[in-house]
Amino acid sequence: NVRLASSAGRQDAAGVLVRRMYAWRGYALDPAARQDGARVTFYAETDGELVGTMSLALDVHGRLPADENFGDSLAPLRLAGRRLCEPSRLALDKGMSKRVFAALIHISYLYAHRLRGFSDYIIEVNPRHVAFYQRMLGFAVFGAERDCSRVGAPAVLLRLPLDVMGERIRRWSGSFDAAGAERSFYPYFFPLREEAGISARLAALCQGEDRT
């Protein structure tokens, strides 16, 4: 189950997992942002236990966390009319499967692109993780390595237009049990036939319910 962390208790629980996994990797963590119209947090549960979380910052006020280090790279996208959002604070408990990661990303895509009309993901990642996000989700480098003050480590800016993500979802989602040649996370996304139902439940969540 993937849910929207709409209560303070759920947000705190998600924050505990983020801090634990960041500390395990030796990263610092910026103070948790308040959950409001500019940021939403999703979390994944298995048998009632929180096993994964990610937040999504929405560029509704003309500023994202990545602006602190890459504002000059983001400005041309805004001038071109692109609507940006920034996945962040992604954390999975040890031993979690690819399906947990894929479920969080797929639902964040449905929320950002299908429900809210945002056009691009931008993310800051450690340089050693660049190849992973390129290979597994199709991100491309959009800003050269700089120091990221929020986590105390170097970062590279990556970008993925959400229409490109949509094309890959339509081609590969739900095909994890096939012996295909696709090595990305997309085969572990929900099957296309489930998108409409998930989107409807997600829309209901955004109106005050707490489940998808």
N, C-alpha and C positions, 0 to 999 in steps of 0.2 A: 504494500500500500504506500502511495505517495500522497502526502497531505500538505496543505498550506498552514504554516505556523502562524495562526491568527491570534493566539493567546500568548500572554507574557510567559506562562509556564513552558509552552512549546518552544518559544524563542530562546528561553534560557537553556532548555535541554539541548537544543541545536548548538547553542554557543559553547556548551560544555564539550561536546564532541569536537567542534572546530578547534578549541584551545588545546584539547588533548592531542589531537593529531598534528597540529602545527608544532607543539612543543616536542613531540616525538621526532619530528623532522628537523628540529633546531631553528624554527622560524619564530620571529616575534609576530604579534598580531595587533592590528589597529583596534581601537575601542569599538565595540559593537555599535552599529548605527541603529537608531530608532526605526522600528517598522512603521512606515507610513506610505503615502501614495507613491513615493519615489523608490521604495525598496520593498521587495517581498522575499520571504524565505520559505523554501520547501524542505520537507524532510521525508525520509523513507523509513518505514517500519517493517520488521519481520517478526511475527509472533508477538507483537506488542512492544518490541524492543527497537529503539531508534538506532539505525545502522548507517545512515547517510544524511547529508544535508548540503544545500547550496543556497546562496542568496542571489538575487537578481536586482541590480541597481538600474533604474530607468531614467533616461535623460529627459526628465520633464521640467527641470529647472535650469537647464543649460550647463550642468556640471555633473561629472561622474568621478568616482574615486581615481580613475586613470588620468584625469586632468592634472592631478598634482605632479605627475612625472611626464606625461605625454600630451599636454594640452595643445601644443603646436601641431601635433599629428592629427588630433581630432577635429580641430577647427575647420579644415577644408571639407571634411565629411559633412559637418553641420551646414556649411555654406552651400553644399550641393543638395541639401534637403534630406539627407539621410537621418533616420531616427535611430539613435544608438542605445544599446543596453549592455550592461557589463555583468556577466556571471562572475561570482566571487565567493570566497569563503566556502569552497567545495571541500568536503571532508567525508571520507568513507571509513567505517570501522575496519580493522584488520580482517582479512579473509573474505571480504564481501565480493560477490560475483560481478561480472561485467554487466549483468542485467540491472543491478542497482544503479550503477553509474549511468547506464543508458536510459533508465526510466526517469531519473532526475533531469537529464539533459533534454529528453523528448518532451516532458511536461513543461519545462521552462520555455522550450521553443513554441509550444502550443499557446502558452500564456502570452509570451512576448509578441509573437508574429501573428497568430491567428486571432487572438482576443484583443490585443492592444495596438497592433499595426506597426510595431517597431521593425526596422529594416536590417540591422547589423548587430552581431555580437562583437564586442571588443574585449580582450582579456590581457592582463599582464601575467606572464609566467616566468619562472626561473629559466635561464638559458638552457639548462640541461633537459628541460621538459618540452622545448620547442618542437623537436622532431616527433614526440608523442602526439601532440595536438595537431600537427600537420598530418600525420599518418592516420590517426584514429578518428578525427572529425573533419579534417579538410581546412583548418585554419591556415592563413598565410601571414608571414611577417609584415608588419605595418609600421614598426618603429624600432630602431636599433637599440641595443642594450644600454640601459641606464640603471642607476641605483634607485631602488624602490624604498622610500623612507618608511612606508607603512609596515613592512615586514622585515626590514633590515637585511635585504639581500638584493642582488641584481635582478633586473626584469627586462623582458622583451615584450613589446606590444604586438599582439596578433589580432587579425580581423577575419570574420566569416560572415559574408552576406547571408541573411536568413532565407532568401529565395534559393541560394545555392544549397543550403542545408536541406530545404524542402525537396529539392530535386533528388538528393541522395537518399532522403527518407523514402520517397516514392519508389526509388529503384531497389533499395536493399532492406527496408524494415521488415521485421518478422521472419527473416530467412535464416536464422541462426542454426536451425537444425538441418539445413541443406549443406551439401558438400561443395559449396561454391568457393570462388577464389577471393572473395572480398574479405580483407583482413582488418577492416575498421570496426568501430563500435556500431555502425548502422544496422547490421543484421540483428542486433540485440534490442533495437527500438521496438515499440509496440507495432503490431501489424496495422496496416492502413485502415482496415475495416473497423478498428477500435478507436480511431482518432475522433470521430464525430461524438461518440459517447463520452470519451474522456474530456473533450472540449466543453460539452454541455455540463458535466459535473464540475469542471473547473470554473465555468462561468457562475454556477450556483455557489461555489466556494467563495468567490469574490463578492458575493452578495451577503456573506455572513455565515455560511456553513463552514464546517471544518473537516471535510473529508472528500477524497477523490478515489 
